[in-house]
Amino acid sequence: MKIAVAMSGGVDSSAAAALLKEQGHELVGFTMQLWNQRRHINTDENGDPLPSRCCSLDDVYDARRVAESLGFPFYVLNLEKDFDRDVVEPFVQSYLSGETPIPCVACNSRLKFASLDRMAVSLDCEKVATGHYARVEYDKTANRYRLFRGRNHWKDQSYFLWELTQDQLSRAYFPLGEMQKSEVRDIARDANLYTADKQESQEICFVPDGKYSEFIDRYLEHEDRIDEVPAAGEIVDTSGQTLGEHTGIHRYTIGQRRGLGIAHEKPLYVVQIERAKNQIIVGEVDELESLEFTAKGVNWVAFDEPGEPVRANVKVRYRHDPAPATIYPISGKNLKNPVANASGSDRYARIVFDEPQRAITPGQATIFYDTETTEEVVGGGWIERP
């Protein structure tokens, strides 16, 4: 087949390309230039650039070296403006509104995969291959493409792919879906690839030091929008009693315990962020637990939107163990009327767990898996503010 390969400059995409090349496929490599390093937003107190191990200029260079080594054409897509508009700005706005976003989901499905998929179609490529640890299978009986977790559950990345459409899944190819990380590195070593022992990035690519609030401060200052930085406000308990002062709501997240700056006889955690009142609401550990939440922008993968409740195992963040729940599809935001037929960003669902779950956080992605094996992706959505 003729296959478009996403090349991130890391070991996973490099090994995926090597594996496909060995299988005799015709490859065309693409790297996406996303973050504009020339803006000098990610600098330390001395003005020196912060180190980055993802989406950097070095990664573009590494991807090119791999393509040259394996002998297939390679191109760089400049998506800096799209990335800023569709990923970075929504990330900033989400934090400013009191949410804790996960930009990697939107980046993978709406920007990276969507852009590469369009390019692949224009070049008559049959498939779009990436280094994700996930699996796609075609169900002839249902005439539908199904998305599954990677065999390596610790590395599984289906959580970042639930927004993919049937059309996109029809071309998606994940060569590493059945593999362990050690096998992937062995493939890269056997192919004598420079990236075989390259260290992985664990942070959001445009926040290399993991300090999200400091990035937002720098970003707004660079954009001459310093007036948008959230002001200090009250820290209150769930009864409304003032306990202290916070330094800006974008510096806090649901479940946070450290850095609150208040003394109490029992440990306190952030249980809610109230943007309208500019308040951080704290409570004891049992007040972090919730039985239900609403998801917006729901995408059903395993089947068309259902007209009745669906049983599933549900994740509320990447490292959350899927828990049994009932999903009620709803139109718009009318929680009392479990009727489907909404579409796109208007598609909502109410998720009710069998047992309360800890720290369900607005802005995070939620993903639904089948109840029997927790392997197939049923669908997913975005956790909405209560």
Secondary structure by P-SEA (a helix, b strand, c coil): cbbbbbbcccaaaaaaaaaaaaaccbbbbbbbbcccccccccccccccccccccccaaaaaaaaaaaaaabbbbbbbcaaaaaaaccaaaaaaaaaaccccccccccccccaaaaaaaaaaaaccccccccccbbbbbbccccbbbbbcccccccccccccccccaaaaaacccccccccaaaaaaaaaaacccccbbbbbcccccccccaaaaaaaaaaaaacccccccccccccccccccccccccccccccccccccccccccccccccccccccbbbbbccccccccccccccccccccccccbbbbbbccccccccbbbbbbbbbccccccccccccccccbbbbbbbccccccccccbbbbbbbccccccccccbbbccc
